[in-house]
């Protein structure tokens, strides 16, 4: 592994990083191909601990959290609150497991209710496919991918034991902890109910998956689905820029100096992706599936057909989200094909070049 690659993964190493002011970063392991760890943040005071995000309910994560808290002088029973940024399994499920034993209080953004309901329908088999984004593949023009889903559904993550939080957190709620006040800011896009926890006095933001330093978060990859996920996400990025700049404490990746700097990079990334999608429509690609195949993916500019099935489903859904933003901006039109697929085209009489 090169030095650059080693540095890129350094944040995943077992550690308790002291960020000052009683705040500590604790990376917990994940059994996923792409993401190797999720950061939880411990906010400590003499009486106990509050945790931002909880990690995934696997033995290795629970053991690592136990050891990290022990180093700080606490046990799992000293955790008062799990303040969770969003409903994804790598952030939420360990909180549910630990609450059973320790009666810890769980908070989650109130707009995640739709995802909680959709998750239960998926578990109970009443909602169709068990892989997010799969039910829309026909509409996205990707019918040829549907037949391959059964293997993924057999091997995909299990969604058991989903339970409601103790508190559904409203946008703008101020959470008074012992040493600081955190404001929950609703930042939909990655999921419908994602919140970041902003400490303006200390100039830090617990950003969950809304702003990540090394990767672009997936958009609308959630049980309830959200066709407007990218429009929501771009609005949430703008909202983050309207808040004071802060140190970025992300759920995946190292702590960095500026939320604003990274938000501007993410906005530039999506501008470029929107332009690529518009170019593909101009070249005659009509369905989200066709457009996704016409553009390059990941930092390494990979071909769509070289991605694994799970990544292809995400790519088609993300492409659709970009096309919907172009639709809202009047740069493309949409109609439905006889087999129910979305077809995007340039508006009559234009070459699709945006008028700024
Ligand atoms: Zn995550």
Boltz pocket constraint, residues with backbone or C-beta under 6 A from the ligand:
constraints:
  - pocket:
      binder: B
      contacts: [[A, 38], [A, 88], [A, 90], [A, 91], [A, 209], [A, 251], [A, 252]]
      max_distance: 6.0
